[in-house]
Amino acid sequence: MSAGVDPSLSGMTLWLPFLALLAAAVVWDLHLRRIPNAIPLALACLGLVTNLWYQPVGPALLLSAGGLLAGFAFWLAPYLLRIAGGADLKLAAAVGVWLGPLGVVRASVFAALAGGVLALAWLVRSLGFAGSWVFLTSAVNLRGDSSGKRPGVTTVPYALALTIGAVCELLVGDFIGGAL
C-alpha cells in the first residue's frame, strides 16, 4: 500500500477505523446531504497517527502531507465546478492522509468512475428514464440556471463514490500500481 501500512487481510483490522469513518460520512451524506467537519478531521488525524506509528517521522509526515495535498488538488476542480461539495473535498484530502499521494489519486479515479455511475442512477431516480434522456440531451439543462442548479435533479452524495474509490484502492491498488 502506498501509505506503508499492511493492506493484507491480516492487517485489515488496522483499516477498520478508516472504513468506519468513511461509512459515517456516507450515512451523513445520504441522509442529510452534508458531512460534519469532525469526520474528515478525525479521519486525517487518525491517518497521521497511524502513519507515524508504522513509519519513521520524516517519511510519515511527507506521505501524510503529500496525500492530503494530492487529495485536495485532485478534487479541487470538481469542487470549483460544483460537481462535488466542500465536504467531499475535505473528505478526499483526509483519505489522502491514509493512502498517500499515489493511493489517493488511484482512489480518486475509482471514485470518479463510481461517481459517474451514481450520478446516472441518481438522475434516473430523480427524473425517470424518459426525463433523464431529455435532460442529458438538452444543452439548456446541462448548463443549469445562473445559480448552477439544474431543474428537477438532486445532488449526488459523493461520499459514497469516495468510499467506493478508497475501498477499491485498498483491494486492488497494489495490483494495478504499475499501470497508474
Residue pairs with C-beta under 8 A, 6 or more apart in sequence:
1 7
1 99
1 100
1 103
1 170
1 173
1 174
2 63
2 67
2 99
2 100
2 101
2 102
2 103
2 173
2 177
3 47
3 50
3 51
3 63
3 67
3 98
3 99
3 100
3 103
4 51
4 54
4 55
4 59
4 60
4 63
4 100
5 11
5 14
5 15
5 50
5 51
5 54
5 98
6 14
7 15
7 170
7 173
7 174
14 50
15 170
17 46
18 43
18 46
18 47
18 98
18 166
19 167
21 39
21 42
21 43
21 46
22 43
22 91
22 95
22 159
22 162
22 163
22 166
23 163
24 39
25 35
25 39
25 40
25 43
25 87
25 91
25 159
25 162
25 163
26 157
26 159
26 160
26 163
28 34
28 35
28 36
28 39
28 159
29 35
29 87
29 157
29 158
29 159
29 160
30 157
30 159
30 160
33 155
33 157
34 85
34 87
35 87
35 88
35 90
35 91
35 159
37 87
37 90
39 91
39 94
40 87
40 90
40 91
40 93
40 94
41 94
43 91
43 94
43 95
43 97
43 98
44 68
44 93
44 94
44 97
47 64
47 67
47 94
47 97
47 98
48 60
48 61
48 64
48 97
50 98
51 60
51 61
51 63
51 64
51 97
51 98
52 60
52 61
54 60
55 63
63 100
63 101
64 97
64 100
66 96
66 100
66 101
67 95
67 96
67 97
67 98
67 99
67 100
67 101
67 103
67 104
68 93
68 94
68 96
68 97
69 93
69 96
69 101
70 96
70 100
70 101
70 102
70 104
70 105
71 92
71 93
71 94
71 95
71 96
71 97
71 104
71 108
72 89
72 92
72 93
72 96
74 92
74 104
74 105
74 108
75 84
75 88
75 89
75 92
75 93
75 108
76 89
78 84
78 88
78 89
79 85
79 86
79 88
79 89
82 148
84 158
85 155
85 158
87 159
88 158
88 159
88 162
91 159
91 162
92 104
92 108
92 111
92 162
95 104
95 107
95 162
95 166
96 103
96 104
98 166
99 106
99 107
99 166
99 169
99 173
102 177
102 180
103 169
103 173
104 169
105 180
106 169
106 173
106 176
106 177
106 180
107 162
107 165
107 166
107 168
107 169
107 173
108 162
108 165
109 165
109 180
110 164
110 165
110 166
110 168
110 169
111 158
111 161
111 162
111 164
111 165
111 166
112 161
112 165
113 165
114 160
114 161
114 164
114 165
114 168
115 156
115 158
115 161
118 156
118 157
118 158
118 160
118 161
119 156
120 132
122 153
122 154
122 155
122 156
123 132
123 135
123 136
123 153
124 132
126 132
126 152
126 153
126 154
127 134
127 135
127 152
127 153
131 152
134 141
135 141
135 142
135 150
135 152
135 153
136 142
141 150
141 151
142 150
144 150
144 151
145 151
